[in-house]
Amino acid sequence: MRHTKLALLAFGCGLLLGLVVIAAEIKSLERVASALMALGIAGIPVGMVADWRRAIKASAAHPKRGTKSVARRPSHARRPRKSALPKR
């Protein structure tokens, strides 16, 4: 989800910049805000594909195991039992 988040962040920054440009009437930044929003929208599907491929490679690198075996302690590592309290 790293690449998709970056694309959404780029779109959000362009949207915020566009709001500032409209509110402050800054003509020189209109195209920059528009380009940033367009880049973000175009980057979302590209980011989704990149994240999907990354997830497929990660799952292929770690194959699932069959049944889990119970870990046993060696016989010399047993904890001594507590002795019972003396009776009164």
C-alpha positions in Angstrom: 0.0 0.0 0.0 3.0 2.3 0.0 2.8 3.4 -3.6 -1.0 3.8 -3.5 -0.7 6.0 -0.4 1.8 8.2 -2.1 -0.5 8.6 -5.1 -3.4 9.5 -2.8 -1.1 11.9 -0.9 -0.1 13.6 -4.2 -3.7 14.0 -5.2 -4.6 15.4 -1.7 -1.8 17.9 -1.8 -2.9 19.0 -5.3 -6.4 19.4 -4.1 -5.3 21.4 -1.1 -3.1 23.6 -3.2 -6.0 24.1 -5.6 -8.1 25.3 -2.8 -5.5 27.7 -1.7 -5.0 28.9 -5.3 -8.7 29.6 -5.7 -9.1 31.3 -2.3 -6.0 33.5 -2.6 -6.5 34.0 -6.4 -2.9 33.0 -7.3 -2.9 32.6 -11.0 0.7 31.3 -11.3 0.0 28.1 -9.3 -3.2 27.1 -11.0 -1.4 24.7 -13.4 0.8 23.3 -10.7 -2.2 22.4 -8.6 -4.0 20.9 -11.6 -0.9 18.9 -12.6 -0.4 17.6 -9.1 -4.0 16.4 -8.9 -3.8 14.8 -12.3 -0.5 13.1 -11.4 -2.1 11.7 -8.2 -5.2 10.4 -10.0 -3.1 8.8 -12.7 -0.7 7.3 -10.1 -3.4 5.5 -8.1 -3.8 2.5 -10.6 -0.1 2.4 -11.1 0.5 2.3 -7.4 -2.1 -0.4 -6.9 -0.4 -2.6 -9.5 3.0 -1.9 -8.0 1.7 -2.8 -4.5 0.0 -5.9 -5.8 3.2 -7.1 -7.5 5.2 -6.4 -4.3 2.6 -8.4 -2.2 2.8 -11.4 -4.6 6.6 -11.4 -4.4 6.5 -11.2 -0.6 4.1 -14.1 -0.4 6.1 -16.3 -2.8 9.3 -15.7 -0.7 7.6 -17.1 2.4 5.9 -20.4 1.6 3.3 -21.6 4.1 4.3 -24.5 6.3 2.3 -27.5 6.9 1.5 -28.4 10.5 3.3 -26.7 13.3 5.3 -29.0 15.6 5.1 -28.5 19.3 8.4 -27.2 20.7 9.7 -29.4 23.4 12.2 -28.5 26.0 15.3 -30.6 26.4 15.2 -32.9 29.5 17.9 -31.0 31.3 16.1 -27.7 31.0 13.1 -28.7 33.1 12.2 -26.4 35.9 12.3 -27.8 39.4 9.0 -28.3 41.1 8.1 -26.2 44.1 8.0 -28.2 47.3 4.7 -28.3 49.1 4.4 -26.1 52.2 5.0 -27.8 55.5 1.8 -28.8 57.4 1.2 -27.2 60.8 
